[in-house]
Amino acid sequence: PSKDGWTLMANPYASPVWFAQTTKSGAYDAAYWKDAAGNDGLMGNHVLGVGEAFWVHANSGGASVTFSPNSPVIATNQPDEYNYKIANDNLLQITLNDDNGKYNQTFLGFKPNASDQRVSGEDAYKVPFTDPRKSYIATMVGKADFQRNILNSNTNTVVPIRIYSSTPQGKLKNYTLQIENVKTILNQNKKLI
């Protein structure tokens, strides 16, 4: 991995692969997909296409992701992100949509025993912003950007949100900020300001 823990990997098989069936070891943190439209998210139960690339984040010490002959799938009727969406049902979902159908998301939640610092397996870093033509949204703790951020519900924490977008010269874009699952945050006596 690079100094900051990010590595670009790809499906080595000539058939689609369930990412959930790969073996992760070492200081594996999380993996992220990113499509040609600039949309991205945590892998969950994503089906990787032939040669499809994805980002892996590892903590200090490195990690490995191993594909086995049992990973390939022939067909699926399960949504690509079935596991990921279930894991985020009780989180505030913040989506930045543009007028071309592209979007970018971040998730925020609170638990009584959670840490206000990053916890591997609970929080997930955001895939780095690399394409100025695409929109980008992330919650922040310090200088780090998060795709999924779980904080302590017993502390009063201000959570900044980082948004990047670019407008080609002479062209204006419309963006919509969509916030879902607001009730789960308000039920924990948190405010959206």
C-alpha positions as CSV (number, residue, x, y, z in Angstrom):
1,P,0.0,0.0,0.0
2,S,1.0,3.6,-0.4
3,K,2.1,5.7,2.6
4,D,-1.5,6.6,3.4
5,G,-2.8,3.0,3.3
6,W,-4.6,3.0,-0.1
7,T,-4.1,0.3,-2.8
8,L,-5.9,-0.1,-6.1
9,M,-6.8,-3.8,-6.8
10,A,-8.9,-5.6,-9.4
11,N,-10.9,-8.8,-9.9
12,P,-8.4,-11.3,-11.4
13,Y,-11.0,-13.7,-12.8
14,A,-12.7,-13.8,-16.2
15,S,-16.1,-13.9,-14.4
16,P,-17.8,-11.6,-11.9
17,V,-16.9,-12.1,-8.2
18,W,-18.8,-11.6,-5.0
19,F,-16.5,-9.3,-2.9
20,A,-18.1,-10.6,0.3
21,Q,-16.6,-14.1,-0.5
22,T,-13.0,-12.9,-0.7
23,T,-10.7,-13.4,2.3
24,K,-9.4,-10.3,4.0
25,S,-6.4,-10.5,6.4
26,G,-3.8,-8.4,8.2
27,A,-4.7,-4.8,8.9
28,Y,-7.5,-4.7,6.4
29,D,-9.8,-1.7,7.0
30,A,-12.3,-1.4,4.2
31,A,-12.8,-1.6,0.4
32,Y,-14.6,0.8,-1.9
33,W,-16.0,0.7,-5.4
34,K,-16.1,3.7,-7.8
35,D,-18.0,3.7,-11.1
36,A,-17.3,5.6,-14.3
37,A,-19.9,8.2,-13.4
38,G,-17.9,9.1,-10.2
39,N,-20.3,7.4,-7.8
40,D,-18.6,5.4,-5.0
41,G,-19.3,3.4,-1.8
42,L,-18.2,0.7,0.6
43,M,-18.0,-2.7,-1.1
44,G,-20.3,-4.7,1.2
45,N,-21.7,-7.5,-1.0
46,H,-20.8,-5.8,-4.3
47,V,-20.3,-8.0,-7.4
48,L,-17.0,-7.1,-9.1
49,G,-17.1,-7.3,-12.9
50,V,-14.4,-8.9,-14.9
51,G,-11.2,-6.8,-14.3
52,E,-13.2,-4.3,-12.2
53,A,-10.9,-2.2,-10.0
54,F,-11.6,-1.2,-6.4
55,W,-9.8,0.7,-3.7
56,V,-8.6,-1.0,-0.5
57,H,-7.6,0.8,2.7
58,A,-5.3,-0.9,5.2
59,N,-4.1,0.3,8.5
60,S,-0.4,0.3,9.6
61,G,1.1,-3.1,8.8
62,G,-0.6,-3.8,5.5
63,A,-3.3,-6.2,4.5
64,S,-4.3,-8.7,1.9
65,V,-7.4,-9.5,-0.1
66,T,-7.4,-13.1,-1.5
67,F,-9.7,-14.2,-4.3
68,S,-10.5,-18.0,-4.3
69,P,-11.9,-20.2,-7.0
70,N,-15.2,-20.3,-5.1
71,S,-15.7,-16.5,-5.4
72,P,-16.9,-16.3,-9.0
73,V,-20.6,-16.0,-9.6
74,I,-22.6,-16.9,-12.7
75,A,-25.7,-14.8,-12.1
76,T,-27.2,-12.8,-9.3
77,N,-30.6,-11.4,-8.4
78,Q,-29.3,-9.7,-5.3
79,P,-28.7,-5.9,-5.4
80,D,-24.9,-5.1,-5.5
81,E,-25.0,-3.3,-2.3
82,Y,-27.4,-5.3,-0.3
83,N,-25.2,-5.8,2.8
84,Y,-23.9,-2.2,2.7
85,K,-27.4,-0.6,2.6
86,I,-28.6,-2.8,5.5
87,A,-25.5,-1.8,7.6
88,N,-26.4,1.9,7.0
89,D,-30.2,1.8,7.6
90,N,-29.9,3.6,11.0
91,L,-27.4,6.2,9.9
92,L,-28.0,9.7,8.6
93,Q,-27.5,9.4,4.8
94,I,-26.3,12.6,3.1
95,T,-26.2,12.5,-0.7
96,L,-24.9,15.2,-3.0
97,N,-26.7,14.8,-6.4
98,D,-25.8,16.8,-9.6
99,D,-28.1,17.4,-12.6
100,N,-26.4,14.7,-14.6
101,G,-27.5,11.9,-12.4
102,K,-24.1,11.6,-10.6
103,Y,-24.1,11.4,-6.8
104,N,-21.7,11.0,-3.9
105,Q,-22.7,9.9,-0.3
106,T,-21.6,10.0,3.2
107,F,-23.1,8.4,6.3
108,L,-23.2,9.6,9.9
109,G,-24.4,7.9,13.1
110,F,-24.2,8.0,16.9
111,K,-23.9,5.2,19.5
112,P,-23.5,5.6,23.3
113,N,-20.1,3.8,23.5
114,A,-18.7,4.9,20.2
115,S,-15.4,6.8,20.0
116,D,-15.1,10.3,18.6
117,Q,-11.9,9.1,16.9
118,R,-11.8,6.7,14.0
119,V,-12.4,3.1,14.9
120,S,-11.4,0.4,12.3
121,G,-14.4,-1.7,11.3
122,E,-16.9,0.9,12.6
123,D,-15.8,4.0,10.7
124,A,-14.6,4.1,7.1
125,Y,-12.4,6.5,5.3
126,K,-13.6,8.2,2.1
127,V,-12.0,7.3,-1.2
128,P,-9.7,10.2,-1.9
129,F,-11.1,13.1,-4.0
130,T,-9.2,12.7,-7.4
131,D,-11.5,13.8,-10.1
132,P,-12.4,17.5,-10.1
133,R,-15.2,16.9,-12.6
134,K,-17.2,15.0,-10.1
135,S,-18.9,16.0,-6.9
136,Y,-17.6,14.8,-3.5
137,I,-19.1,14.8,0.0
138,A,-17.6,13.5,3.3
139,T,-18.0,14.0,7.0
140,M,-14.8,15.0,8.7
141,V,-12.9,14.3,11.9
142,G,-9.7,16.5,12.0
143,K,-8.3,16.4,8.5
144,A,-9.6,13.0,7.6
145,D,-12.6,12.5,5.3
146,F,-15.1,9.7,6.1
147,Q,-17.6,7.7,4.1
148,R,-19.1,6.2,7.3
149,N,-18.6,8.0,10.6
150,I,-20.0,6.7,14.0
151,L,-19.6,9.1,16.9
152,N,-20.4,9.0,20.6
153,S,-24.0,10.0,21.2
154,N,-23.1,11.3,24.7
155,T,-20.8,14.1,23.5
156,N,-21.7,17.3,21.8
157,T,-19.6,17.1,18.6
158,V,-19.8,19.5,15.6
159,V,-19.3,17.4,12.5
160,P,-18.0,19.4,9.5
161,I,-19.0,18.2,6.0
162,R,-16.6,18.6,3.1
163,I,-18.1,19.2,-0.3
164,Y,-16.1,19.5,-3.5
165,S,-17.5,20.3,-6.9
166,S,-16.3,22.0,-10.0
167,T,-18.1,24.0,-12.6
168,P,-16.5,24.1,-16.1
169,Q,-16.0,27.7,-17.3
170,G,-19.2,29.1,-18.7
171,K,-21.4,26.3,-17.4
172,L,-23.5,26.2,-14.3
173,K,-24.5,22.9,-12.5
174,N,-27.3,22.3,-10.1
175,Y,-26.7,20.3,-7.0
176,T,-29.2,18.8,-4.6
177,L,-28.3,17.8,-1.0
178,Q,-30.5,15.0,0.1
179,I,-30.6,13.9,3.7
180,E,-32.3,10.7,4.8
181,N,-33.0,8.9,8.1
182,V,-33.1,12.3,9.9
183,K,-35.5,10.8,12.5
184,T,-32.8,8.5,13.8
185,I,-30.5,11.4,14.6
186,L,-33.2,13.6,16.1
187,N,-34.2,10.7,18.4
188,Q,-30.8,10.9,19.9
189,N,-31.1,14.6,20.7
190,K,-28.8,15.7,17.9
191,K,-29.3,18.8,15.8
192,L,-28.9,19.4,12.1
193,I,-27.6,23.0,11.7
